[in-house]
Amino acid sequence: MAYAAVTSLMETLNLHFLQSQPRFPLQHKQQIVSLHQNLGFLQEILEKSEMAYNKSGMKDLEADMRDIAFKAEERIEMELSNIYLQSSSIEEVCLFRLHGILNEAVKQTDYLKKKLNKIKSKQQFAKGPSILGRMRQRGLLLGSTSSQPADPERENNITVNKYSKNTSIKLDSKMVGCNEEFKTIMDQLTQQSTQQLQVVSIVGMGGIGKTTLARKVYEDSSITLYFDKRAWITMSQEYNKEQMLQCLIGCVNAASRDELQSNELHEQRQRNSKENLRKLLMGQRYFIVMDDIWSTTAWDSLQGCFPDDNNGSRIVLTSRLKEVAEYANSGNSTINMPFLDANESWNLYCNVFGQTKFVLVFEQIGRDIVKNCKGLPLAITLVASLLSKTEENVEKWNNVAKSVIGDSNEACSRVLYLSYNQLPHHLKACFLYFGVFPEDYEISVKKLVRLWAAEGFLRAVEHMNLEEVATECLQDLVDRSLVIVGKHNYNGKIKTIRMHDLLRDLCVREARSENLLNVIEKDYYGFVERPVNVCPWISIKPGCHKVSMLSYNFHSLHSVDHTDLRIAVVLCHFKLLRVVDMELRHGRNSEYEMLYMKHLIHLRYLALSISKSASSLTLKFFEHWNMQSFIVRGYSVILDSSDALEIWKMPLLRNFYMDIIPFTLKASKVVHKNIETISWLSPECCREDLFTRTPNLKKLGIQGKRYFENENSNGFYNFMHLGQLEKLSIKRWHFKLWDRDIQWGTSFLPNLKKLKFFETSFPWSDMGLIGMLPNLKVLKLINACEGKKWEPCVGGFRQLKRLVIECRNLEDWNVEGDHFPVLQHLELSCCSSLREIPIAFADIITLELIQLSGCWYSVLTSAKCIQVEQQRYGNDTLFVRSKYIQH
């Protein structure tokens, strides 16, 4: 993980020494510059070159780069902590040590540069075994380029040695599941009216069955009859264009295989293979499968060989990379491979066994194992194959059950490893970072990109902040099918993600082997010795109830659902912490716990979630120059408003969230351009001076007190100074929407996309003003309006896509078809006075969902009437969902 270590050290040097006004100016700045330049050279080499893992020793050299960078960064940060926190009498000693550390780091990186240049001069970069070659050398990959499926995802013959010696198992290739996907592909191949050449793309993670689905299509009798010529090639990551062409020619023209006996004809074919293939396909209705394609370059190198004679020819390709699949397809929707459900998983297991009935005890063991395979076909196949060759003895099957998950994961990892190992260097740390989260954990994208930005392994990109860089990296991993998309936002952006357990296991194993991650799985009492290899990431698994912490330095601490970890232990002993992400359920926290925060000068991300059962926590702020995100959730948190001003001493702060009784924040004396999120502020803070000094604020939460109605009632007018605001949430603040100076529909909140009102108690007529906001996409009204009647204004809500209403008073709702012209989702909850949804919603052709909860049955009936009307207009995509309907 040399790239992550080098990039992190460069970011540390930049933060502390290389700013226009450095926080810590050194007399020997040239040392810093030289070290930074050396690191930049190493970073560039890692980005642009494939490391040759051969006799040149590149693997060892990359490990040296990682260890040198991590060690130098740890020592530099420790001395900086000593300088900032100790008395001036010790400062000279610390400065002397810091000078020595920097000098040593320069010498070490000079040595690394010379070694890299020596290797480069011998032209050993990218000449050693490629990733596939390395995997074959290490026994991690089976198969090679051929005219039939041949990598681990496709291999039919697997030898299992653990429980039966030299036993070759023939796996049943019959596909289970994916019936809809199969039908869709068959329709696109044979039923589409267009006669132009079409490409159909299948995308999904390794081992999920892309090749099996493609093979079923390829071998279907109707395909054999429909097409004149068929050909199958397996591309893989390591491919040779000429070999691919020869393979295609051999498939298309079986007779040509005899001609290959002649060297003369073979040489001629080699010279003209591209043209020969075109001639063979010309005038034929052909069907080509290009399996396991890894790059757009590979597609570009071959697509010119396929003539388009407008006769219905088709190409199917499979890829793990969404980018490649979408690049090649012909406007058809990409076929995304799903995981098997429980029934399909069991059916596949039975198919491999060749039987469907088992003795009850063996069936239960088998079902438990299949459940742990999480719907991944390759894992199920390998597990079933192993058990099918194991004697039906309960003890033996239980032994297999205890160990086979690890075995199947290891076998699946031979496939998954390829997807990981081919990642660019800058994405590998991002991928391995998923190991800090528990299994089956749904991860907020917003949280993840903030964590990545804080860890320091992302390279800065001009004109982009680190969270934007992180978002692009995450999208790249999604496109490579390495993470699974969970929920989407109103605008189609990814809201949550998760990772298949087998991929997460790979993350944990690789992160541990790279000395990046230590997962604490057992209870620790007291401190343990400092290990030889220090891991920067620590993850405490749920269920570790007694952890006194490890006595060595690390960068980030992740603890989900922890029950007995005191804040003071973390903040007092670990001065190099950058990231603290903790959920505390029953922690004992004294009034002075947060005083220890002053020790953490390197802290960049702090997120504490404290349950109601935990004792109260008094927050204190200090001068955290590197802090980017400060997030505290829990009503047992106490904050003195006078301390809130300290956040202005955090110049890099982007996200400030306090889920407590609203706090008061006075304006800074200077403009803070970095801060983008503040929640929850008291209404009295809604003043011009605060908003003009936070000009890039994008998300804001305002919360009033439940029984106070006159808290700065004119403050809403000051939102006119927040031209970049995108999300606004307001709770229990009674204010005036109307003001003759507000330019509704033009300059007032021009970028606001999402607006939430909770218990705001203004009349429904004021919604006419809200409807004039030019870019509003989502509006949530939770007991927000008073009155029984709402008559929306013509011309309002021109961009609104989602409307959520929870209101017991709304009785009469008069809507015309052009009131919400692009609405997609309508959600009504606890609208106990409303008897029907206006039939005019049937005129909104963009409507996709009506969701009801706690409404009258008559409201559901009106929703179904709207659905029927929409179907008359040809819109079959409108769904009606309901729960807790009252009769």
N, C-alpha and C positions, 0 to 999 in steps of 0.2 A: 504493500500500500504506500509505495514511495511518493506517488503523486499527491495523495492527501496530506502526508507529512510535510512535504516541501511547500505546498500551497499554504498550509496552516502557519508555518514559520514565516513565510513571506507576509502573510496578513498581520501577524504579531509585530513584525518589524515595522510595517507600514503604520499600524495604529499608534505605536509608542514613539517612533523616532522620525518618520518620514512625512509627516503632515506639514503643511505650510507653516503652522505654528505648533511644533511638536510639544507634547506634554512633558517630555523628558529630553531636553537638548543635551547632547554629549559633546565633549571636546574632540573626540576622535570619531567624527561622523563618517570618515572615509571607510572605516571598518564596516559600518552598517551598509553603506552603499556597495562595497565590494561583496559582502555576504549576500545582499539582495540580488545583485547581478549574477552571482554564481548560482543561486537558487533559481533565478529566471531561466538560466541556461538549462539546468536540469529539468525544469518544468517543461520547457519547449521540446526537449529531446523525448520526454515521456509522452507528450501529446502527439508528436509527429511520427514516432518510430515504433514499430512492433518489436518488442524485446525478444532477442534471439536466445532461447533457453537451450544453448548447446555448450560446447566446450569453452566458449568464450567467457563463461562465468557470469552471464548477465543476471541470472536469477539471484546469485549471491550479491552481486553489485546493487541490484534494486533493494534487496534487504538491507544492505549497508546504508543506502540513501535514506531509507525509512528510519532506521535506528538512529543515525546521526542527526537527522532533522528533528525527530521527536525528543531526543535527549537534549539537544541544544536549546530547543524551545522550552522544555521544562526548566532547565537551569537559568535561562534568561528571565523567565516569568517569576521564578522563585526569588532571584535577586531583586527584581523590580518590586515584588511584594515587600521584601525586607527594607528597601529604600523608602518606599512610600509610608510604611507603617512604623519604622524604627526612628529613634531620635537622631538628630543631626550628627552626634558624636560617632555613630556607627556608619554613617553614610559613606565616608571615605573608604572604609574597608569594603563595603558592598560595591562601590564604584570600581575599585581595583579588581575585585573578583569578576565583575561584569565585563571589564575590559579584557581579562584573560579568557573568559568564555567566548566572547566574540572573536578574539584572535584565533582561538583554537578552531572555532566553527569555520572561519575563513580558510584555514589550512586544510581542514578535512574536506570541504567542498571543492577546493582547488584540486585535491587528490582525485575526487570523484570525476571532475571535469577531465583530467588527464586520462583516467581510465576509459571514460566514454569516448574521448577523441581517439584513443588508441584502437578501440573496437571499431569505431566508425572508419578509421583509416584502413582497416583490414577488410572493410566492406562486409562486415558480419551482421549488420542490421538487416532484418527482414529476410536473411538468407538461411537462417536455421529453420528447424521444423516449425510450421505454422501452428496455430492453436489446435487444429484437428490432428496434426502430426504429433504434437506433444501429448494429446489425449491418447492417441494410439500407443505411443511409447509407454505411457503410464497405465495402459490397460483400461482406459476410461471410455473407449469408443470401439464399437464393432462395425464392420462393413466399410464400403468404399463406393466410389462412383460406379454405377452400373445401369443397365437398362431396366432393372427392377428395384423395388424398395430395398434399402440396405443399411440404414443406420439404426441405433438402438431403438428408436421409436417404431421401426419397421421390421426388425429382425425376427424371423419366425422360429429359428432354432437357438435356444438358450441352454447352456450347460450349467446345471446346478450341482455343486460339489459338497455343500455343507452337510446335507442329510442323506445323500446317496451318491456314491462315487461314479464319475464319468457317465452320468445319466443325461442323455439328450432328450429334451422335452419339446415336442412339437406343439406350438401354441395354436389354438383355434383362431383363424383370422376373421371369423364371422363378426360383423359389426353389431354392437348393441347400442341402442339409442340413436340420436341424431336423425330421426325419421323426417322431421320437418326440414332440416338442412339438406338432407338427401333429395327430397322432393323439390326444394327450391333450385338446387343445382340442375337436376334433370330437366326442369322446366326451362331454365335459362339455356340449356344445351340444345334442346330439341323442339321446344314449343314457342320460342320467341319468333315474332314475325320478321324481325330484321334478318337479312341475309349477310350482312357485313360480318367480317371476322370479329369475334367477341372474346374477351378474356374474363374468366370468373376466378376470383381470389378467395382462398380459404386461409384464415389466420388464427393462430392460437399458440399457447405455450407448448414447449416440448413435452411429448408423452401424452397429449390430450386426444390424439386420434385423427389428426389432419390427414395423414397418409392412409389410414384405414378407410376413411370416408372417400378419399380420392380413388383408392383402389376399388371400392365397391362400385363407384360410378364407372370407372374404366372397364370393369369386367361385366357390367350389366349387359344382358343380351340385346336390349333395345339399342344400346350404344353401338354394339358390334354391327347390328344391321343398318343403323342410320348413317354411320360414317364409312367412307371408303378406305381410309387409312387411319391407323392409330399408332401412337408412339408414347413411350414413358421414359423420362430421364430424371435421374436424381442429381440435383445440382450440388448441394452441400456448400459449406463455406469455402472449402478448398476445391476449386473447380478449374478445369482446363477447357477453354473454348473449343479447341479442335477435337478433344475427346467427346465433348457434348455433341458436336456436329456429327461425328462418326457414329455415335450411339443412336442419334435420331435417324440417320440414314439407314443404319442396320435394322432399326425397328420398322421404318416405313417400307423398305424394300428388302424383304427377307432373302431374296435371291442374291442380293449383293454380297452376302456373307461368303458365298463360294468364290466370288471374284477376288476376295481379299487374299486368296492363296497366291495371287500374282503380285510380286513386289512392284512391278511396273504400274499396274492398275492402282495399287494401294498408294503409291507416291503421287500419281495423278489425282487421286481422290483427295489426298491431303492438301494439294495445292488448290483444288477447286471445290472444296467441301461445301462451302456456303452456297455457291451457285448450283452445285449438284443437288443439294437439299431442296432448293427452290424449284428446280426442274421436276423433282420427284413429287412435290406437293402441288405443282401447278395444275389447275383444273380439277383437283380432287377435293372432295369434302372430307377434311381431315380433323382429327381430334388428338391434341397433344396434352400430356400431363407433365408439368415441370415441377418436380417435388423438391421442397426444402431449398428455396431460393433465398439468398441472404442479402442481396444488394440490388439497388436499381441499376448499377453498372452491369451486373450479370444479365439482367433483363435487356438492357440496351444493346448488349453485345450479340444477342441472339434474335431479337424481335424482327430484325430486317430479313431474316431467313424465311419468314412465314408470309407467303403471298395472300392477298385478299382478293379472291375472285367472286365475291358476293354470292357464295353458294352455301352459306351456313356453317362454315368451319369454326371450330371453337378451341380455346386453350384454357386449361385449368392449371393454376399454380397454387402451391402451398408455401406459407412462410410464417415464421415467428414474429416478423416485423410488420406492423400495421402500415408503416410508411411504404414499404416495398409493395405490399398487397394493393394498397390504394393507388400507388403510382402506375401499376400495370393494368388494373382492371379497366373495363370499357364503360364506365358509368353505371355498372350494376352495383348493387349493395354488396359490400364485402361480407362473406360468410364467416361469422365469429363462432368458433367452436365452444360449446358449453361443457361444463362438467356433468358427469352422470348423476342422476338422482339416486335415491336409495334403492328403488326397485331395479333400475337399470344396472346399478353396480352389482347387485346380487345376481342378476341374470348373467352378467359377464363372468362372474365368478363360477357360476354353474356351467356355463359354456366351456370354460377351460377344463373343468373337471370332467365334462361329458355326462353329467348326471344332475338331477334336480332334487332328489330325495336323499336325505342324510339321517343318520341316527341323531336324535335330538341334541345330545351333548356336543357332537361334532358340528352340527348346524349352528349352535349358539356361538361356539368358538369362531367359526368361519364368519358369521355375521358381525361379530365384534371387530375382527380384523378388517373386514371390508369397510366397516364404518370409519375406521382410522385412516383408510386410504383416501378419504375425502373426495371421491368421485373422479379420481385421475385414472384413466384406463390402464396406463402402463403399470402403475403400482398394483392395481387389482390383478392384472394378468400375471405379474411376477409372483405375487403372494400365492395366488391360486395354483400356479405351476409348482411352487415349492411344496405346498400341502398335498397336492395330488400325488406326489412321489414319496409322501411320508406315511408310514404304517399307521393304520387307524388304531392308535393307542392314545388314550386320554393324556397320559403324562407326556408323551412325545409331542402331541398337538399343542399342549399347553406350553411346552418348551419352545416350540416354533412360534407360538403366539407372543411369547415374551421377547423373542429376539427378531422375529421376522420383520417388524416394522422398521427397525434399524436397517435390516438387510435390504428391504424393498426400497427404503429411502436412498440407501447407498446406490442401488442399481438405477433408480430413477435419476439420481444425481449425475450419473454418467451422461444422461440426456440434458439435464438442467444445467450441468456444469458448462456445457458448450455455450449456452445462452449468456451465462455470467462471464465466462472468460473472454468472450469476444466483445464485451463492453469497452467503450473508450475509457481511458484512465480516469477521466473526470467523473464518470458515472459509477465507478466501482464502489467508492466509499458511500455514495448515495444508496446504492442497492444493499450493501452490507449493513447499513444503519437500521434497516428494518428488523435486525436481530435484537434491538433493544426493547421492542414491543412484545407483549405476550402473544401466545397463539390466539388466532381468531379475533384479534383486536381490530376493531374498526377505527381507522386513523383519520382524523380530521386533516384535510389537505392544508388548511390554513395553519394549523399547528405544525405540521411536518415541515413546510417551507420555512417557517420561522426557526425551527430547530436546526435545519441544515444551514441556514444563514449564520446562525450563532456558532456553530461548531468550527467554522473556519476552513473547511476543506473545499469550498467553492471558490473558483477563480473569479475575480472581479471582471466585469465586462463593461466597456464604456457605454455610457448613457442608459445603464440598467442598474437598479439596486439589486442587492443579493437575493431578496425574496423573489424578484422577477426571474433571476437566473435559476433559482431553485425550482420555480414553477416550470420552466422549460425543461430542466433535468427530469422532473417527475413525469412530464408529458412524454418524454423520450422513453422512460421505463414502461409507461403504459402502452406506448406504441410497439414496444418489444414484447408485449404480453408477459412481463415479469411481475406486474402487480395487477390486481383486479379492481375495477371501478365499482364503487358501491352506490352512493347517491350523487345526484346532480343538483346544482343550484337552479334557480329560476331562469338563468340565462344560458343554461346548457353546460356551464363549467363544472368540473368535477368537484364535489363537496367532500366525499369520503372515499377512502380506498382500503383495501385489505390485501393480504398476501396468503396464497395457498400454503398450508402447513409444510409441505415438502420443500417449497422454495424458501420458506423461513428457516427450516432446518439447515439448508445449504448456506444461508446467510450467517447463521450462528457458527457453523463449522468453519467457514472461510474467515469470518471475523476473528474467531479465536486463533486460527492458525497464523493470522497476520498480526497477532498481539494487539488487536483493536478493542476487543470486547471481553468482559468478564461477567457472566450471568451467575448471580448468587441464588442458588436453588435450595440451600439448607439454612437453618437458623445458625447464627453466629453469636457467641457470647464472648464479649471482650474483643481485643484486637489481635490480629494475626501478623505474622512476619511479613515484611515487604518482599514480594515475589521478585524473581530475577527479571521477568518481562512485565513491565508496567503497561496496563491497558488503559487507554484514555476514556473508554466508555464503560460504565457500570450499570447493570440492570438488575434490580431486585425483583425476583418473581413473586407473584401473589402467593400468600401462604407462609412467607418468612416473617414470623411474628416477632422474633427477638433478634434484632440486628444492631450491634453496637458499632458497626462499620469497620472497614479495612483501614489499616494504618499506613496508607501510601497515597501518593498524589495521583489524581485522575482529573479529567476535564469535565465529564458530564455524569450526572446521576439521575437514573430513571426509576421511580418506584410507584407502581400502580396498586391501589388498594392495600397499602401497608398499614399496619395497626399499632406499631409500638416504636416508631423511629422519631426521636426528638430532633427538632430543628437545630437546636444548639450543637448537637453532635456533628451535624453536617457543616454548619457555618463556622464552627470554631476551629476544626482541625484541618480543613482541606482548602488551602489558600489558592489553589490553582483552578478552582471550579469555574467553568464557563456557563454550564447549563445545569440547572436544578429543576427537575420536573417531578413533583411529588404529589401523591394523593394520600392524605392522612385521615384515618378513620377514628382512632382513639388516642392520639398522641397527647402526651403531657407537656404542655407548653407554658412556660412561666412568662411573667410580664417582661422579662429582660432578654428573652431568647433572641430577638431580632437585632439586639445590639451587636451581635457577632457579625452581622452583615458587613460591617466596616472592614473586615479582614479580606473580603472577596473583591479585590480591585479588578480582577479579570472577568467578573461575572457579566454575561451577555444576555442570558435568558433565565428568568425566574418565573416559575409557574407553580403555585401552591393551591391545592384544593383541600379544604378543611371541612369535615362533616360537622353536623350539629352536635354530635356526641363528643367531639374533641373539645378540650378546654380552649378558652379564648387566646388569641394571639395578637399582641400589640405590634403594629408595624412601625418600623423606623426606616428612614431613607438616608442614604449617604451619597457621597460624590462618586457614583459609579460611571466613570467616563465611557466604559465600553457597553453599557446596558442598552439592549435593543428592544427587548420585550419584558414587561413587568406585569404579571397576571396573577391575581389572587382572587379565589372564589371561596365563599363561605361566610355565613352570618355571625360566626364567632370571632371575626376579625375586628380589631379596633384600630382606628386611624385618627390621630390628632390632625385637624385641618391645618394647623401651623406647619406640620411636617410635610404637607403635600407640596409646598413650594420647592422642596428639595429635588423634585423631578426635573426642574429646569437646570439642575447641575449634571444632568445626563444628556450630553449633546447628541448622542447617537440614538436616543430613544425613539422608537417608531410606534410601539404599541403599549398603551397603558390601560389596564382593565382592572377595576376594583368592583367586585360583585358584593358590595356591602351597602349599608345605608348611605345615601349619596354624600359625597365629600365636596368640600369647597376648595376651589383652586383659583388663586389670583393670577393675573397675567404676568408673564415674564418681562424683563426689561429689554430683552432682545428677541429677534425673530427666530423661531425654531422651525426650520424647513423640513426636518426629518420626520417629525411626529405625524402619524396618519390615523391613529385610533385613540380615542379617549372615552371611557365609560366607567362609572356612571357619575355624572356631574350634577350638582345641585342647580336648580333653575336660576339662582342668583348669579351664577357664573356666566350666564349667557349675555356677555357684554362685548362691546365692540373691541376693546383693547385686547381681550383674550383671543378673539377670533382673528383679528388682523395679524397677530403674532404667531398664529399657527395656520398659515395660508394653505398648506397642503393636506389639511385634515380631510380624511375620506370616510371615516366612520365615527359617529358620535352618539353617545347615549346620555339622555337627560332624565333624571328621576326626582320628582318632588316628594314631599311628605304627605302621607295619606290624608291628614286632616287640615292641611293648610292650603288655602285656595288663592292667595294673593302673593305668590312668590314671583316677583319680577314678571308680571303678567304681560308686559310689552316686550319681553326678551326675544320672542319669536322673530321680530323684525331684524334682529342682529344677525340672523342666519344669512342675510344678504351678503355678508363678508366671507362666506364659505363657498367660494365658487367651485372647489374641487370635491365637495362633499358628495358621496355616493350612497351612504346608508345612514339613516337617522331613526333612532328609537326614542320615544318619549313616554314616560310613565308618570301618571298621577301629577300632571302639571296643568293647571287651569290657566290658559292664556288666550289672548285674542288673535285669531287668524287674520282678521281684516285690518289693514292699515293702508291709508291712501297713498303712502310712499312706496309700498311694495310693488315692484313691476312683475306681477304674476305672468307666467308664460313666456318671459323673455330672460331677464338677467337674474331673477331670483331662483336660487338653487338650480342652475341649469343642468348640472350633472347628476342630480339626485335620481337614483334608480330604485331604491328600496326604502319604504316608509312604514313605520309601525307606531300605532297609537294605542296606549293601554290606559283605560280609566281617565280619559282626558275631559270628558263631559262638555263637548261643544256641540252646537246644533247641527243636524244633518245638512242644513243649507250651506254650511261652511265647506262641505265637500266639493262644491262648485269651484272654490278657489284651489283646493288640492288638485282637482282634475285638470287645472291649467299648467301644472308642472310639466315641462316639455319632454322629459325623458323618464318619467316614472314608469317602472315595470312591475313592481310589487307593492301592494297596499294591504296592510293588515290592520283591522279595526277591532280591537278587543275591548268590549264595553266602553267604546270611545265616544259615542255620540248619544245625545239626549233627544227625545222626541219619537213619535210613532211613524212619521212619514218621511220617505226619501224620494225626491224627484231629481235625478241627475240632470245636469245641464247639457244641452246639445253642444258638441264640439270638445267635450272634456275627455280625459283619460284616453288620449289618442294612442299611447304606447303601452297601456296597461295590459299585462299578460296574466297576472295572478291576483285575484281578489279574495281575501279571507275576512269573513265577518263572524263575530261572536257577539250577539246583542239580544237581550231579552225584550227590549222595547220595540224593536222594528216590527211594524204591523203592516204598513202599506208601502209597497215598493213599486214605483211606476218607472218602467224602463222601456226605451225605444231601441230598435235594432242598432242604431248608430251611436249609442251612448258608450259602449265598450267595444269598439270595432275590431280589435285584435286580441280580445281576451281568450286565454287558453284554459285556465283553471279557475273554477268557482268553488270555494269551500265555505260552507255554512255550518256553524256549530252553536248549539244551545240557543237557537233563534225561536224561543218558545211562543212568541206572539205572531210569527209569520206563518201564514197558511198555504202559500204557494210561491213558486218562483215565476216571475213574469214570463209569459210565453214568448215575448220578444227576444229572449235569449236564443230561440231557435233560428233567428236571423243572423247570428254571429257564426260565420262559417269556420272560424279558427278554433272554436270551442272543442276541447279534447277531453275534459274531465269535469264532472260535477260530483263533489264529495260532501256528504251530509253526515252529521253526527248530532244526536240528541234533538232532532227536529221531528215535526209531526209527519204522520204517514201521508197526509195530503201534499206536503212539500215533496216527498219522494215521488208521489204520483205525477205531480207537475214536472219533475225532472225527467221522468220516463216519457212523458208526452213530448218534451223538448227533444229527447233522444229520437223518438219516432219521426218527428218533423225533420230533424237533421238527416235521418236515413232517407227520407223522401227526396231530399236535395242531393243525395249521393254521398253524404258524409257518414261513413260507417266507423269512424275512428272515435266517436264520442262515447266515453264510458261513464256510467253512473255507479258510484260506490256509496254505501250507507252502513251505519251502525247505530245502535241505541235508538232506533226509531220508535216514536211514541204513537200509540193508537188511540 
